[in-house]
Amino acid sequence: MQSGATSLGISASDGVVIATEKKLPSALVDESTVQKIAMLTPNIAVVYSGMGPDYRVLVRKARKTAQAYHSLYKENIPVAQLVRETATVMQEFTREWGGACACVRACVCACMRAWARG
């Protein structure tokens, strides 16, 4: 992404670390309102680079998918399944808009234990 900030995920033996650079589009934007890392489930988080509105759509749809799975099976959705569902949303977006891609790159990270919020 040409205008996106750097985002990355690092896998460790006992978890993952995700980080991002927070570039604000304008000096008028309040830094506390820009969220570049989001929890999707207690053990799955996502970080992005690119267009914020596209990211928010993906996060909202991923959370709905994870919640529907949890409601049906009473357990957290497998990471691979959530990534596959989210990638399908991005592909549908590209197809519906005549080749205009979803202008976001997301890094989905998971940990076997639930993360503490902090």
C-alpha positions in Angstrom: 0.0 0.0 0.0 1.6 3.2 -1.1 -0.1 5.4 1.6 -0.3 2.7 4.3 1.8 2.6 7.4 3.9 -0.4 8.3 2.1 -3.1 10.2 3.5 -6.5 11.3 3.0 -9.6 13.4 5.7 -11.6 15.1 5.2 -15.1 16.2 6.8 -16.3 19.5 6.7 -19.6 21.3 4.1 -18.3 23.8 2.1 -15.9 21.7 2.3 -13.2 19.1 3.2 -9.5 19.0 1.4 -7.2 16.6 2.5 -3.6 15.9 1.7 -0.8 13.6 2.8 2.7 12.7 -0.1 5.2 13.2 0.0 7.7 10.4 -2.8 10.3 10.7 -4.3 11.6 7.5 -4.5 15.1 8.8 -3.4 17.2 11.8 -7.1 17.7 12.5 -7.7 14.0 13.2 -7.7 13.1 16.9 -5.2 10.3 17.4 -7.3 8.5 20.0 -10.1 7.9 17.5 -7.9 5.9 15.1 -7.8 2.2 16.0 -5.4 0.2 13.9 -5.4 -3.0 16.0 -8.7 -4.8 16.8 -9.7 -7.8 18.7 -12.0 -10.1 16.7 -12.3 -12.9 19.4 -10.6 -13.4 22.7 -7.7 -15.1 20.9 -7.7 -13.5 17.5 -6.5 -9.9 16.7 -6.0 -8.0 13.4 -3.7 -5.1 12.4 -3.9 -3.3 9.1 -2.3 -1.0 6.6 -4.3 1.0 4.1 -7.7 2.5 4.0 -9.5 2.8 7.4 -13.0 2.6 6.0 -12.3 -0.7 4.2 -10.6 -2.1 7.3 -13.6 -1.2 9.5 -15.9 -3.1 7.1 -13.7 -6.1 7.3 -13.5 -6.0 11.1 -17.3 -5.6 11.4 -17.9 -8.6 9.1 -15.2 -10.7 10.7 -16.7 -10.1 14.2 -20.2 -11.0 12.9 -18.8 -14.2 11.4 -17.0 -15.1 14.6 -20.1 -14.4 16.7 -22.3 -16.5 14.5 -19.9 -19.4 14.8 -19.7 -19.0 18.5 -23.5 -18.9 18.8 -23.8 -22.1 16.8 -20.9 -24.2 18.2 -20.2 -22.6 21.6 -16.5 -22.3 20.9 -14.2 -19.8 19.2 -14.0 -19.9 15.4 -10.8 -21.5 14.0 -8.3 -18.9 12.8 -8.1 -20.4 9.3 -11.8 -20.4 8.9 -12.1 -16.7 9.9 -9.3 -15.7 7.6 -11.0 -17.6 4.7 -14.3 -15.9 5.4 -12.7 -12.5 5.6 -10.7 -13.1 2.3 -14.0 -14.0 0.6 -15.5 -10.6 1.7 -12.5 -8.8 0.2 -12.8 -10.8 -3.1 -16.5 -10.1 -3.3 -15.8 -6.4 -2.8 -13.3 -6.5 -5.6 -15.7 -8.3 -7.9 -18.7 -6.1 -7.2 -16.9 -2.9 -7.8 -15.5 -3.8 -11.2 -11.9 -4.5 -10.2 -11.5 -1.8 -7.6 -9.7 -3.7 -4.8 -10.3 -3.4 -1.1 -7.5 -1.0 -0.3 -6.4 -2.6 2.9 -3.8 -5.3 3.9 -4.6 -7.1 7.1 -2.4 -9.3 9.3 -4.5 -11.7 11.4 -2.8 -13.1 14.5 -4.0 -15.7 17.0 -2.9 -17.0 20.3 -4.0 -20.2 21.9 -4.7 -18.4 25.2 -7.0 -15.4 25.5 -5.1 -12.1 25.5 -5.3 -9.7 28.4 -6.6 -6.3 27.4 -4.1 -3.6 28.4 
